[in-house]
Every structure is written in structure tokens, then in C-alpha cells.
Amino acid sequence: MSAFCSENRYNTIKMLCTKGGKKVGTLFHNGTIYTMINEGDQCEAVYVKDGTIVKTGKKEELYPIFSQEITQTVDLEGNVMFPGFVDSHLHLIGHGEKLIRLDLSEMTSAEEMEKALRKKAKTLDENEWLLGEGWNENNFIDRKIFHKNELDVISEGRPVLLSRVCRHAFLANSKALELAGIMNETPDPAGGIIKRDADGDPTGLLHDSAADLVKKVVPEVSQEYLNKALKTSVEYLLSLGLTGGHSEDLSYYGNVERPLNAYKKVFEDDHLKFKAHLLVHHEALDDFKKIKKNYQLPFVEYGAMKIFCDGAFGGRTAWLSHPYNDAPETSGVYIHEDDELLKLIQKARKENMNIAVHTIGDMALQKTIEVIKKCPPHGGADRLIHAGLVSESLINELKQLSVILDVQPGFVASDFPWLIERLGTERIPYAYAFRTLLDEGIICAGGSDAPIEPVNPLLGIYAAVARRKPREKHEGYVLEQKLTRHEAIGLYTFGSAAAIGQEHIRGYIKDGYAADFTVYDRDLFKITIDEILEAKVKYTIVEGEIAYELSSAKNTHSHS
């Protein structure tokens, strides 16, 4: 039986940690505790007070020193504790939408997808939109992409908008295109492509900003829907051992206050304990600045300005320096012209902000590097998200900059082997080149990009170490890029902390650091690679308090 820290449980734990109106401490012991300071480093017990690690050591040493303050001990019962895992790049509300909407991401044939769409359509009102998440033609033997006319029949005339797994390509039917005003003569918008047939008629496939034309006419979801999506997402992440996540949600749901009100409801009113670090999309920045002071929320902090530079490999919209191997007529899509990208970064610097730039293709990375060199940060590090394709020259340039890379190991499992078709054998050694990046001293943080990929950090760790899909038996894709387990786990601990300049207070089990812990039922360092995916989260602990536990069994004891 799983249990979250509901409001009642939150208050119960709060009382356990209070003595004479003053917060006191908790001692965690009787488990394998990896500090992650160096490979293999362990301690036997951890004493925590007011959400911070006071001291690590042996129980018999710590207990006499702090016995007057300890009102709670947590017996780990032989389970294995790590610093709290943090997803460095995801979309919290979007992931919640995936959980409560029609999810197409696991479907392995066009027939299965069609059946699910027809079934969903029959539950909708006559003019209600048919919305779906995560279709991926690379999972289909025939690589089928539905035409708008087929979607017309499936939806029985209702408007349709289906996001591809990468969220850089969408499918719309005739009704949706009509409502958006997309016709034969409609030009491609900047940073987007309206796919057309030989007669110039839109097929329904829309890349990047072209999909915005349709998104604008989709009815706005309710505030209650956003609240539910965020709460569902955070609870699910806690159940997977994630103590925090770096998210980007503020520009997709109408006025910026709508997603922020969802955060207020979930973090302030519902008392969920989870450390959210929010990037601010450049299109939402001006509105955000006006109301930021009204949304200083527990466990929510605000970070860099988010910019998209290109698309994704799946839809061939990642911007490459040379054409795609399997589609030589295109090199991808660039979202911003050079001068526009420079102006956006100048705006961030004026606001004393770092930037977080989506760059998957090597050309997108090159252009972003050039602009950062022209307009370097005033302090801290900029974030380059994905860095899916690099080269020796780009790595040398990255080493000269104050940047941290947000990488997604799960992409290895989802994108190979078809990525080899896209990039060709010469470029593929530099795709998701995590080993090379770390060896060159470039700091990397680990994320999932949920809802685009599954959010479970164990999948990311597995993919970084094994370089293959779960259940595949070969040695892995691009073997020389495999990480050690310490490095892979480090992406989600000290790497994610470094991405937000908090490596001095988060990411390790160390005196003075935040008491955020992920506790598994087995040792990720000692089990086989395949067993990593079978590990179960026993506890997720945020600032010393249990935010999620696998069982309701009583492992905590209060002291008078």
C-alpha cells in the first residue's frame, strides 16, 4: 500500500518533529547510505534537524551527542539511501496531463492508435476536441503518420489535435485546421512547417510553431484541470523517488497566473513536499515579472529564462550543420534568426538572468554558443538543454563557457536504433555523448523531458549505463559512451544540484546539506544492470520529512 504525505500526515510528521514549540531532529540509521561524495562513499547514520543534515556518522556516535533533540528515529531496515534524486528537465503540468489524458506513447501500431482514438471520440460531445499525447510513428512497423482526412473519419468530424512524443510535431484534422485558419495559401510561420501534399494542401502534420496556430483555438482548460494535472504529476514523481524537478510550465496555459495558481494550490494549500525549480519561458517573462512577488511559495523557486532554438530528431526538426542522412532535403528547423536569439539573451542579461536553451542539433548548439560568447552571463551558469549532437570543436568551445548541460539518458533507449538512420554512422558517435562530455570536464545534469519520455529516474540511470532499451540483450548503442553507475546516479543528484548553482547545499549526503533522500529496496551499485529497473522506492524524504512511503508499516518511532 502506498501513502503520500496528505495534509493530515503532513501535520502528524510536523508534530513528531516539534518539541516545546521548537523543531527538533530525526536520526536515520540501519541502512546502506551512499553519500555520493566519492564513488562508494558510505556512512552509517544521518542526523537531520530543520530540514538540514547536521552530521553523518555512526548511530552510536550521533545518538549520545544529539539525544536531547532527537524525537524521531527512522529505521531504514537495511534499505539503501541516496541523496534525493532530482529530474533536471521536465514539464510538471504537462506530465500530469499525460497521466490524465489519452496517452498514445506506448502504442506499437497505427491500428492500436486508431482504435484508441475512436474509443475516446465516442466519449466526447459533438464539438468537443479530441486531444491526445505522445504518438510516435517510429514505434509502428509501417511508420504511418495519419492524414487529416483519416482523422476526420476517426473523430466523426470533431476537431483533433495530437501531439507527437517529442512535442515538436502535431497532427490536426480538417476541422482543427479550419478553426485555425490554415489553408493552402497559409504561409509557414517563422520557426514552423505546415506539411503539404503535392497540390499544396496541408496534410495535417504541423512542425513546431506551426502547431501554435491550432493550439490558440483549442479551448482553454479549467483552473481545476491544471490543479489536478500538477498534483497528479507531483504525487507520481514522489512515488518514483524524485524529491524535486526543474520544470517549464508557465507559457502553455494562457495567462501566466493560471499555472502559478496551480502551484499555489498544490504546494501551499495541499502541502505537497517536492522541490520545484521553474524556468521562465521568454514569452511569459514580462507578465511573470509583474506578479512574481505574489507567488513566493514553499518549495518553489524560479530560475533561468527558457528559449527554444530548434526542434527534435524524431520529426527531423533538430537543426543540424549538415542534412539528415535519411532526408537530405532538410537540415531541420531553427526557431529564431541570429539577431532575434541575441536580443532574447540580451533581455535575459538585462534582467540578470541566466538562460536555458533547448538545443538538440549541432547547428542549434553552435548558434547558441556564438550568442553566449557575445553576451556572457553576469554570474552563474547558463543551461544548454539536451545537447543531443556535439562534435570535438563544439566540446572545445563548451569548455570555455560557463554552461551546464541538461542531458536525457532516456533518449538513448527511445531514439536508437532509428537515430542511426537519421544521422548516419559518421555522426552517431557524437549523439548523446555523455561519456565524452564528462571526460572533458563538462558538468551534466540528468532529466527525463517528461512527458516526452517516461519520468522514472531508474530508466535514465539504466540507459546511461547500459546504452540500450530495457529487455534488449545486446551490448548497447555506441558502447564508448557508457557511464559508470556512480556517474549515472550523479546526473540526478549532484548534477541536478549544479544545474541550479546549489551544489554546495544539495546533491550529497553531507553535513550542512539539504536532508533530501531517496531510499530504495536494493543497492543500485551491486545488483545487475537489468535489476536496476526492478528497484522499488521505499521512502522519498524531503527536508527530513517522509513525503512518500511504499508501505504504511510503522518504521518511525517518536521519543519523549
TIZADO-605030 format. One record per residue (C-alpha): residue in three letters; x negated, y, z. Coordinates in steps of 0.001 Angstrom, whole numbers, plus 500000, padded with zeros to 6 digits. Last residue first. Example, Ala and Ser with C-alpha at 12.3 -4.5 7.8 and 13.67 -1.06 7.14 Angstrom:
BEGIN
ser486330498940507140
ala487700495500507800
# end
This chain:
BEGIN
ser490423511909524523
his489261509832521597
ser491169509102518423
his490681505949516391
thr490753505605512639
asn490824502310510768
lys494561501832511046
ala495829499867508072
ser497870502073505744
ser495815500775502859
leu494152502417499886
glu493578505726501609
tyr493886509225500214
ala493188512734501552
ile491298511495504612
glu489810514538506316
gly486097515318506588
glu486102518163504113
val487848515975501523
ile487798512201502007
thr488984509713499381
tyr489203506316501004
lys489307502652499970
val488803503190496242
lys488727499902494368
ala485850498530492303
glu486916496417489311
leu485328498660486661
ile481950498366488386
glu482302494583488151
asp481301494749484471
ile477918496227485346
thr477211493519487906
ile477369494481491580
lys474425495975493485
phe474419499700492800
leu478199500153492746
asp478419498566496206
arg481916497324496876
asp485206498418498480
tyr484643502038497502
val484498505215499610
thr484318508665498010
phe483189511419500367
asp483475515197500761
ala481977516483504005
ala480449519590502466
tyr476714519864503015
gly474894521196506088
asp473037517947506804
lys473047515680503761
ile475389513379501938
tyr474788514926498524
gly476933516636495862
arg477840519858497637
ile476162522626499649
his472880523484497829
glu474116522007494525
gln476846524637494515
gly475997526571491349
ile479167525484489573
ala477541522946487232
ala475084522037489994
ala477897520495492054
ser479053518425489068
gly475521517097488650
phe475045516421492378
thr478047514102492432
tyr479691513051489152
leu476543513092486991
gly474660511548489909
ile476699508369489577
ala475233507933486098
glu471707508872487198
his471764506463490137
arg473233503758487913
thr470405504155485420
leu471317505802482133
lys471480504277478643
gln470380506484475732
glu467788504030474354
leu470531501487473771
val472200503449470988
tyr475511501535471316
gly475516498666473821
glu474061495224474481
his477033493328473054
lys479806491730475150
glu482674494207474862
arg485060493897477809
pro484911497625478616
lys483629499636475666
arg479902500113475262
arg476955502234476398
ala476431500033479518
val475096502642481977
ala476821505806480756
ala479947503851479783
tyr480214502229483218
ile479749505537485016
gly482401507151482836
leu484835504290483348
leu484152504439487095
pro485059508138487018
asn488702507240486199
val490141510113484138
pro491045508235480973
glu490198510340477903
ile491965513269476227
pro493988513871479391
ala491329514093480729
asp488044515574479499
ser486310512858481545
gly483530514640483377
gly479889514260484325
ala477428517079484920
cys474079517368483172
ile470929519271484143
ile468338519423481360
gly464957518116482477
glu463905516635479129
asp464440513124480497
leu467976514132481425
leu468777515237477879
thr467128512197476276
arg469048509754478484
phe472365511555477879
ala472184511562474070
tyr475917511646473440
ala475100511607469713
tyr471383512126468967
pro470693508515467961
ile473733508796465593
arg472195511432463318
glu470205509192460981
thr472720506305461038
gly475650508281459690
leu477721510906461495
arg481335509961460818
glu480839506265460092
ile478667505894463228
leu481430507637465171
trp483706504719464244
pro481690502387466523
phe481915504116468940
asp484199507002469884
ser486134505653472890
ala483377503944474874
val480766506607474151
phe483339509345474832
gly483633508002478373
pro480192509460479101
gln481669512979478970
val478989515651479302
asp479163519110480873
leu475746520568480080
ile474104523139482336
val472510526292480979
ser469899528870481995
leu468052528812478682
gln464561527801477546
lys465273524075477871
leu468286524499475596
glu465991525703472799
asn463810522600472992
ile466934520449473034
leu468210522214469918
ser464930521525468093
glu464965517842469045
ser468556517475467892
val471954517500469586
leu475406516098468932
gly478159515831471527
ala477167518877473549
his480390518226475532
ile480859521550477351
leu477997524029477437
arg478069525769480788
asp476276529033481556
ala474022529151484590
gly473788531603487474
gly472827535227487093
his473173538145484690
pro473764535698481849
pro471956536121478527
cys473402538131475627
lys471261537723472522
lys469901534373473705
ile473447533339474621
val474545534184471078
glu471892532026469443
ile472597529120471806
thr476298529274470923
lys475538529208467191
gln473234526199467601
leu475757524302469726
ala478508524882467181
met476125523708464485
asp475285520558466478
gly478957519613466812
ile480704519292470169
thr480544522810471603
his483260523916474043
val481744526953475762
ala481763527718479481
ile480624531292480077
asn479181533024483113
met480969536041484432
asn479782539495485481
glu482953541022483953
lys480772542873481452
arg478930539589480885
ala482201537894479984
lys483092540661477556
gln479663540374475933
ile480339536666475521
leu483585537386473722
lys481950540026471553
leu479191537599470525
leu481754534972469511
glu483537537572467374
asp480279538614465714
asp479450535006464820
glu482899534115463475
his485040532144465903
ile486764528741465756
tyr484250526968463540
val485716523950461795
gly484060520821460443
ser481311520113457920
thr483695519149455128
glu483595517778451558
pro481143515056452576
ala483905513101454337
asp482429509814455621
asn478946511193456383
tyr480349514479457628
pro478621517491456135
his475420519005457580
ser474995521539460414
leu478125520125462001
trp481180521863463462
ala483467519375465249
thr486667519410463160
arg486323515907461715
gly489601514887463426
gly487845512393465667
phe484595514369465901
ala486202517278467758
gly486880521007467346
asp484658524078467402
cys483519527100469457
phe486181527096472169
ile485586529653474937
lys486139529373478688
met485146532211481045
ala483365530847484106
gly484667530121487581
tyr487617530470489903
glu488070528655493201
val490952526619494615
phe490602524576497833
pro492950526886499744
leu494370529634497506
gln493348533178496639
tyr496151533700494168
asn497424537228494759
lys493957538743494266
lys493783537171490799
ile496836539113489588
lys495410541763487290
lys492224539855486453
phe494272536885485217
asp496127539001482673
asp492862540187481133
leu491253536728481294
ala494021534639479718
glu492747534733476133
his489186534179477348
his490217530951479063
val489463531083482806
leu487715528046484267
leu489260526717487452
his487421524857490210
ala489832522629492127
lys488740520967495356
phe491397518489496469
lys493394518492499698
leu497112518582498992
his498803520909501482
asp502217520944499745
asp502682524704500191
glu499132525959499618
phe497588523455497224
val500600522149495309
lys502841525226495333
lys500036527750494832
tyr498519525660492050
ala501887525559490300
asn502179529317490790
leu498811529642489069
pro500127527652486107
arg503045530098485791
glu501091533217486717
val499069533004483498
asn502168533800481461
gly502985531072478969
tyr501847527533479672
tyr498605526978477797
ser496247529765478881
leu495517528993482545
asp494793525284482551
glu491019524723482438
ser489806522369485149
his486732521539487200
gly487693518646489461
gly487571517638493095
thr487527514820495627
leu487895512132492983
gly488216508669494476
leu490641507260491930
ser493642507692494254
leu492647511350494639
leu492886511735490870
tyr496412510292490850
glu497550512649493592
val496046515582491707
ser497782514689488442
thr501231514078489924
lys500974517372491821
leu499957519254488695
ala502663517740486493
lys505362518214489135
asn504518521887489630
leu504395522441485870
tyr507807520793485428
glu509265522827488304
gln508036526003486603
ser510046524994483543
val508566524163480132
glu508588526834477452
pro510476525844474329
val508162524882471440
val508039527883469085
lys504533529034470007
lys503205525456469861
val504045525395466157
leu501804528285465107
asp499269527127467697
ala498846523924465673
ala496969525875463003
ser494515526898465741
asp493015523371465902
his493996521132462980
leu497548520553461774
leu498873517421460069
gly502499517878458975
thr501851517182455295
pro501997520845454255
asp502866521183450520
gly500009522379448321
asp501032520114445424
ala498116517711446012
asp499097517343449675
arg498342519836452435
lys496621519861455842
ile497064523196457609
ile493576523978458917
gly492505526142461852
gly489857528527463137
ala491339531575461454
pro494835530688460252
asp495261528642457071
pro497517530590454727
thr501295529992454551
glu502224529712450850
asn503412526129451049
met505441526818454207
ile504853527144457955
gly507494529383459515
ala507135527802462961
leu510787526682463015
glu510311525214459524
leu507149523384460536
ala508982521873463533
lys511911520804461368
ser509638519280458720
asn507672517178461202
ala504592518118463204
leu501429516136463887
phe498579517627465882
ala494790517776465733
his492284519284468174
arg493914517742471224
cys491296514948471045
val493911512212471642
arg496087513699468897
ser499001515878469982
leu502482515092468705
leu505003517813467854
val508444516844466554
pro511619518843465856
arg514763516674465844
gly515935515468462431
glu516541511822463283
ser513219511691465160
ile511937508652463234
val513347509865459923
asp511814513330460173
leu508573511776461460
glu508288509824458217
asn508798513031456250
lys506104514809458280
his503565512162457317
phe502162509795459963
ile498412509186460057
lys497531505525459429
arg494009504298460237
asp495009500902458673
ile493666498849461592
phe495004501394464082
asn492931502538467091
asn491163505120464918
glu494601506610464247
asn494656508015467761
trp497878509343469233
gly497316511064472603
glu500438512862473763
gly504034513009472570
leu506786515590472199
leu510190515066470572
trp511849518469470845
glu515521518686471800
asn517971519580469049
glu520348516603469346
asp519605515821472995
leu516852513310473715
thr516909509684474930
lys517185508279471386
ala514027510154470400
lys512020508275473050
lys512903504874471571
arg512124506062468043
leu508771507462469174
ala507835504249470990
lys508719502120467941
glu506718504384465638
met503651504150467893
glu503841500345468015
glu504196500185464232
ala501242502533463744
ser499117500091465687
thr496913499993468803
met498835502197471211
glu496919503155474364
ser496943506910473717
leu500624507302472840
asp501779508622476229
leu505338509963476259
arg505348512484479110
ile504963512157482914
leu501364510919483130
lys500205512827480071
glu501754515967481522
gly499767515416484705
his496608515276482634
gly497568518565481017
ile498055520094484464
leu494591519039485573
his492720519693482357
leu489321518039482669
his485633518828482931
ser483265518363485871
asp485135515452487449
val483941515348491065
phe482966512263493081
gly482599512910496802
pro479174511885498102
phe479099508096498310
met480442505604500844
val480464501802500604
asn482749499546502632
gly481476497513505577
glu484383498310507847
leu484153502083507239
asp485088502624510892
val486200506247511123
thr485682507810514529
gln487855510614515819
thr487705512951518803
ile483951513504518692
glu483008516779520375
gln481830515572523799
ser480152512542522227
phe477987514683519926
ile474459513830521091
pro475322510438522570
tyr477135509391519368
leu474500510510516892
glu471621508252517967
glu473604505021518468
lys475503505781515267
lys472291506052513246
gly471503509130511169
thr473272511979509412
lys473991515368510955
val476414518269510805
ile478205517371507576
thr480780520099507025
gly484592520106507041
asp484880521669510483
lys482649518998512035
val481227515832510492
tyr478857513213511914
val477573510679509381
ala476379507151510101
glu473956504515508810
cys471990506479506212
gln470958505485502716
asp468518506531499976
gly468537504055497055
glu467598506594494393
asn466872509933496017
ile469226512462497584
met472180510258496573
thr473145509954500297
tyr474391506389499926
ile476288505141502978
thr476769501393503427
gly479369501052506146
asn479711500880509900
his479992504616510603
phe481866507886510042
leu481971510177513109
thr484549512938513211
gly484300516280514953
val486038519089516703
lys488362521895515811
lys489273524139518730
gly492749524649520131
gly491834522579523199
lys490829519683520964
thr491718519557517295
cys490655516963514739
leu493383514482515620
met495887517320515425
lys494785518133511864
ile494996514469510976
thr498639514428512080
asn499353517710510254
tyr498005516302506986
arg499953513090507522
asn503178515055507881
glu502378517263504870
ser501518514201502784
cys497973512924502907
phe498433510171500391
ala499091506510501117
ser498637503395499014
met500000500000500000
# end
